[in-house]
Amino acid sequence: MAHLTAYLFPGQGSQGVGMGQALAHRSEEARRTFAEADRILGFPLSDLCFRGPVEVLTETSNAQPAILTTSIAALRALQAARPNLPQPAFLAGHSLGEYSALVAAGVLRFSDAVRLTRVRGELMARAGERSPGSMAAILGIDDDQVAAICTRAASETASVVQVANYNSPGQVVISGEKVGVDRAMELAKESRGRTRLLAVSIAAHSALMASIADEFSDHVADTPLARPEVPVIGNLSAKPLSSFEQIRDELVRQLTGSVRWTESVRTMIEGGVKSFVEIGPGSVLTGLVKRIAPEVETANVAESVDI
């Protein structure tokens, strides 16, 4: 089987003040990308990425277009610096990162993705104000056991709690109402798992986001799509997204559904991928891939394009 490469794009939580600044200093393509996002949004997103303040950058409505823009700036810088690089065999993004993957695949125009991620962030923030929740990482317990714990906790507390992200073997993130998440954490500890409450007030990838699904669906329906030039592995199915209907359905249902990252990485490996390149801020996905498949090669493109 051929030695193939996949490109991965990070999701929310990967933001940090200074992201993209060194890249924009070095690369004309990166500078143009940030300038384009500034024009689309009508405010200097680039300045927020480069100089903060961190509390404003971290706001969901800012963090989402900021991570997308930084990721696409890094991708364009890489493509300009290394024009002879072979095309990746697959693309995938973690939650919000799926939008970057769809831009990279030619499905979404960058301008449309910036608008869509801004709206997505605003709506998610609104849902979080309406129905506050929490999220927690559960470590050291297998996926099925965590899912069963969520079901039991939801039943015992009559609240929402479910798996948000199947990130890697032994690392699962849960999401929902605080009482349900707290009970699930207690049950996980009783099963000899470790738990860590995440610093968020929005229960992403849970039923608490259902209140915004219809409104967001209208925005997705109004956004033009093109056929993927490279297969994009969907978060919910861990399989390639093919039809326009499937892509739109994925983007809407992703709000309340689970990110099957472990399965997504394994799908790409089964398709012949032996190296993964994470493109965008941070290195969270590289770490997850190494836990899923220690034998594969990994690289990062963030502030430089040396891979």
Secondary structure per residue as TSV (DSSP state, phi and psi in degrees):
chain	resnum	aa	ss	phi	psi
A	1	M	-	360.0	140.2
A	2	A	-	-65.3	153.4
A	3	H	-	-83.7	105.7
A	4	L	E	-109.7	158.7
A	5	T	E	-119.4	146.4
A	6	A	E	-121.5	145.6
A	7	Y	E	-102.6	135.0
A	8	L	E	-119.7	145.0
A	9	F	E	-126.5	129.7
A	10	P	-	-74.8	161.2
A	11	G	-	-108.2	-168.8
A	12	Q	T	-63.0	143.4
A	13	G	T	107.9	-17.2
A	14	S	-	-87.0	-5.6
A	15	Q	-	-69.2	152.7
A	16	G	-	-164.0	143.1
A	17	V	T	-60.5	133.2
A	18	G	T	101.2	-8.4
A	19	M	T	-65.4	132.7
A	20	G	T	84.5	-10.3
A	21	Q	H	-67.5	-48.1
A	22	A	H	-65.5	-37.2
A	23	L	H	-63.5	-44.8
A	24	A	H	-65.8	-31.8
A	25	H	H	-65.4	-36.0
A	26	R	H	-87.7	-30.2
A	27	S	-	-121.0	124.3
A	28	E	H	-62.8	-38.5
A	29	E	H	-63.4	-41.3
A	30	A	H	-65.3	-42.6
A	31	R	H	-59.7	-43.8
A	32	R	H	-63.6	-36.8
A	33	T	H	-64.6	-46.5
A	34	F	H	-64.1	-40.0
A	35	A	H	-64.4	-37.4
A	36	E	H	-64.2	-44.1
A	37	A	H	-62.6	-40.2
A	38	D	H	-58.7	-43.2
A	39	R	H	-66.1	-44.3
A	40	I	H	-62.2	-43.7
A	41	L	H	-85.4	-19.8
A	42	G	T	78.4	17.2
A	43	F	S	-152.5	159.0
A	44	P	-	-76.5	78.2
A	45	L	H	-57.6	-37.0
A	46	S	H	-59.3	-41.3
A	47	D	H	-64.5	-36.6
A	48	L	H	-66.1	-40.6
A	49	C	H	-65.0	-45.5
A	50	F	H	-77.5	-36.8
A	51	R	H	-126.0	-5.1
A	52	G	-	76.3	-154.7
A	53	P	-	-73.6	156.5
A	54	V	H	-61.0	-37.4
A	55	E	H	-67.4	-28.5
A	56	V	H	-80.5	-40.8
A	57	L	H	-60.6	-35.9
A	58	T	T	-76.0	-17.9
A	59	E	S	-55.4	134.2
A	60	T	H	-52.9	-41.1
A	61	S	H	-68.2	-23.6
A	62	N	H	-93.6	-42.1
A	63	A	H	-60.5	-38.4
A	64	Q	H	-65.9	-53.9
A	65	P	H	-66.2	-27.3
A	66	A	H	-67.5	-43.9
A	67	I	H	-67.9	-42.5
A	68	L	H	-57.2	-49.4
A	69	T	H	-63.4	-43.8
A	70	T	H	-63.3	-39.1
A	71	S	H	-66.0	-45.5
A	72	I	H	-70.6	-33.2
A	73	A	H	-61.2	-42.0
A	74	A	H	-67.1	-40.7
A	75	L	H	-61.7	-47.4
A	76	R	H	-66.3	-36.8
A	77	A	H	-64.3	-41.9
A	78	L	H	-62.9	-45.9
A	79	Q	H	-63.6	-35.5
A	80	A	H	-73.2	-39.0
A	81	A	H	-77.1	-29.6
A	82	R	-	-127.9	66.9
A	83	P	T	-64.2	-18.4
A	84	N	T	-94.6	4.5
A	85	L	S	-62.0	135.0
A	86	P	-	-65.3	149.7
A	87	Q	-	-63.9	140.1
A	88	P	-	-63.8	154.3
A	89	A	S	-79.4	-31.5
A	90	F	E	-144.0	159.3
A	91	L	E	-129.6	146.6
A	92	A	E	-156.2	150.7
A	93	G	E	-136.5	148.8
A	94	H	S	-88.9	109.8
A	95	S	T	57.9	-112.8
A	96	L	T	-50.6	-35.6
A	97	G	H	-58.8	-18.9
A	98	E	H	-62.1	-30.1
A	99	Y	H	-66.9	-41.1
A	100	S	H	-62.2	-41.4
A	101	A	H	-62.7	-39.3
A	102	L	H	-69.1	-33.0
A	103	V	H	-67.0	-45.6
A	104	A	H	-61.1	-31.3
A	105	A	T	-83.6	-4.7
A	106	G	T	81.7	8.7
A	107	V	S	-77.0	-46.2
A	108	L	S	-109.2	138.0
A	109	R	-	-70.8	145.8
A	110	F	H	-56.3	-44.0
A	111	S	H	-59.5	-42.0
A	112	D	H	-67.8	-38.0
A	113	A	H	-66.3	-37.7
A	114	V	H	-61.8	-47.4
A	115	R	H	-63.0	-43.3
A	116	L	H	-66.9	-40.8
A	117	T	H	-71.6	-31.2
A	118	R	H	-63.2	-48.2
A	119	V	H	-63.5	-43.7
A	120	R	H	-57.3	-45.0
A	121	G	H	-64.4	-42.2
A	122	E	H	-63.5	-44.3
A	123	L	H	-67.3	-41.0
A	124	M	H	-62.8	-38.7
A	125	A	H	-63.7	-41.2
A	126	R	H	-63.6	-43.5
A	127	A	H	-61.4	-37.4
A	128	G	H	-67.2	-33.0
A	129	E	H	-70.8	-40.3
A	130	R	H	-67.9	-45.3
A	131	S	S	-131.7	80.6
A	132	P	-	-60.5	145.4
A	133	G	-	-147.8	-168.3
A	134	S	E	-147.2	169.1
A	135	M	E	-138.1	150.1
A	136	A	E	-145.7	147.3
A	137	A	E	-91.1	134.0
A	138	I	E	-113.0	121.4
A	139	L	E	-117.2	141.8
A	140	G	S	85.9	10.7
A	141	I	S	-126.2	144.8
A	142	D	-	-75.0	162.6
A	143	D	H	-55.1	-48.8
A	144	D	H	-62.3	-37.1
A	145	Q	H	-67.4	-40.6
A	146	V	H	-64.5	-42.1
A	147	A	H	-60.8	-41.5
A	148	A	H	-65.9	-38.7
A	149	I	H	-62.6	-41.9
A	150	C	H	-62.4	-43.5
A	151	T	H	-60.5	-44.5
A	152	R	H	-66.1	-45.0
A	153	A	H	-63.0	-40.7
A	154	A	H	-61.8	-42.0
A	155	S	H	-66.4	-45.6
A	156	E	H	-67.8	-32.2
A	157	T	H	-104.8	-2.7
A	158	A	T	50.9	46.4
A	159	S	S	-137.9	173.5
A	160	V	-	-85.3	125.1
A	161	V	E	-156.5	128.5
A	162	Q	E	-152.0	169.3
A	163	V	E	-75.0	127.2
A	164	A	E	-93.8	-46.1
A	165	N	E	-138.0	123.5
A	166	Y	E	-90.8	89.2
A	167	N	E	-81.1	-44.5
A	168	S	E	-166.5	164.4
A	169	P	T	-55.8	123.1
A	170	G	T	84.2	5.1
A	171	Q	E	-137.0	105.5
A	172	V	E	-127.4	139.4
A	173	V	E	-107.1	132.7
A	174	I	E	-110.7	161.0
A	175	S	E	-150.9	148.4
A	176	G	E	155.1	-158.6
A	177	E	-	-69.5	148.2
A	178	K	H	-56.7	-42.7
A	179	V	H	-63.1	-38.5
A	180	G	H	-70.8	-42.2
A	181	V	H	-64.2	-42.3
A	182	D	H	-60.7	-42.8
A	183	R	H	-67.0	-40.2
A	184	A	H	-62.4	-37.9
A	185	M	H	-64.1	-40.7
A	186	E	H	-60.7	-45.8
A	187	L	H	-64.1	-37.4
A	188	A	H	-64.4	-41.0
A	189	K	H	-65.1	-37.3
A	190	E	H	-63.8	-27.2
A	191	S	T	-92.2	16.2
A	192	R	T	69.2	24.0
A	193	G	-	-90.3	165.1
A	194	R	E	-107.6	149.1
A	195	T	E	-132.1	151.2
A	196	R	E	-146.3	117.7
A	197	L	E	-71.2	133.2
A	198	L	-	-88.6	150.0
A	199	A	S	-83.2	66.7
A	200	V	-	-137.8	158.6
A	201	S	S	-117.7	1.2
A	202	I	S	-108.4	127.9
A	203	A	-	-89.3	75.9
A	204	A	T	-64.7	153.4
A	205	H	T	55.0	42.9
A	206	S	S	-141.6	170.3
A	207	A	G	-62.6	-15.3
A	208	L	G	-69.2	-12.9
A	209	M	G	-91.4	-3.1
A	210	A	G	-61.7	-28.1
A	211	S	G	-64.7	-19.8
A	212	I	G	-104.9	-2.0
A	213	A	H	-61.4	-44.2
A	214	D	H	-65.6	-43.7
A	215	E	H	-64.5	-43.0
A	216	F	H	-66.5	-36.2
A	217	S	H	-58.0	-37.4
A	218	D	H	-63.4	-41.3
A	219	H	H	-65.2	-41.7
A	220	V	H	-64.6	-41.8
A	221	A	H	-63.6	-30.4
A	222	D	T	-84.2	-3.4
A	223	T	S	-96.1	122.4
A	224	P	-	-68.1	144.1
A	225	L	-	-123.7	155.7
A	226	A	-	-125.9	163.6
A	227	R	-	-65.4	140.1
A	228	P	-	-63.4	132.0
A	229	E	S	-81.4	-22.6
A	230	V	S	-135.7	140.3
A	231	P	-	-60.1	132.8
A	232	V	E	-107.6	124.2
A	233	I	E	-83.8	119.6
A	234	G	-	-76.1	143.8
A	235	N	T	-61.5	-40.1
A	236	L	T	-80.1	-35.4
A	237	S	T	-101.0	-19.6
A	238	A	S	58.4	30.0
A	239	K	S	-133.5	163.1
A	240	P	E	-61.7	138.4
A	241	L	E	-84.8	129.0
A	242	S	-	-117.5	-63.5
A	243	S	S	-79.9	158.2
A	244	F	H	-60.6	-40.0
A	245	E	H	-60.1	-42.4
A	246	Q	H	-65.9	-40.5
A	247	I	H	-65.9	-46.1
A	248	R	H	-63.7	-42.0
A	249	D	H	-61.6	-41.1
A	250	E	H	-60.5	-46.0
A	251	L	H	-65.4	-33.8
A	252	V	H	-80.7	-48.8
A	253	R	H	-69.6	-20.5
A	254	Q	T	-60.8	-27.1
A	255	L	T	-58.4	-37.5
A	256	T	T	-113.5	-6.0
A	257	G	S	-99.3	172.4
A	258	S	-	-89.1	138.6
A	259	V	E	-82.7	114.8
A	260	R	E	-95.8	71.3
A	261	W	H	-71.0	-41.3
A	262	T	H	-58.3	-48.0
A	263	E	H	-64.3	-37.7
A	264	S	H	-61.4	-45.8
A	265	V	H	-63.6	-42.1
A	266	R	H	-65.8	-34.6
A	267	T	H	-59.7	-43.8
A	268	M	H	-68.3	-38.3
A	269	I	H	-65.1	-41.6
A	270	E	H	-62.8	-25.8
A	271	G	T	-84.0	5.0
A	272	G	T	105.1	0.9
A	273	V	E	-72.0	130.9
A	274	K	E	-123.2	-5.0
A	275	S	E	-142.2	140.1
A	276	F	E	-121.3	132.9
A	277	V	E	-116.5	117.1
A	278	E	E	-87.1	125.0
A	279	I	E	-118.1	112.9
A	280	G	S	134.1	-176.2
A	281	P	S	-68.1	144.9
A	282	G	S	81.1	-176.9
A	283	S	S	-142.1	27.7
A	284	V	H	-59.9	-46.1
A	285	L	H	-69.1	-35.4
A	286	T	H	-58.1	-43.4
A	287	G	H	-63.2	-41.5
A	288	L	H	-65.4	-42.9
A	289	V	H	-60.0	-42.0
A	290	K	H	-62.9	-32.3
A	291	R	H	-75.8	-32.4
A	292	I	H	-75.4	-42.2
A	293	A	-	-145.1	84.5
A	294	P	T	-58.9	-20.2
A	295	E	T	-80.3	-15.2
A	296	V	S	-82.0	161.8
A	297	E	E	-90.0	146.3
A	298	T	E	-134.7	154.6
A	299	A	E	-152.2	161.8
A	300	N	E	-126.2	140.3
A	301	V	E	-122.0	106.5
A	302	A	S	-129.7	-75.3
A	303	E	S	-101.3	-8.7
A	304	S	-	-138.8	165.0
A	305	V	-	-114.0	29.0
A	306	D	-	-86.4	96.7
A	307	I	-	-128.2	360.0
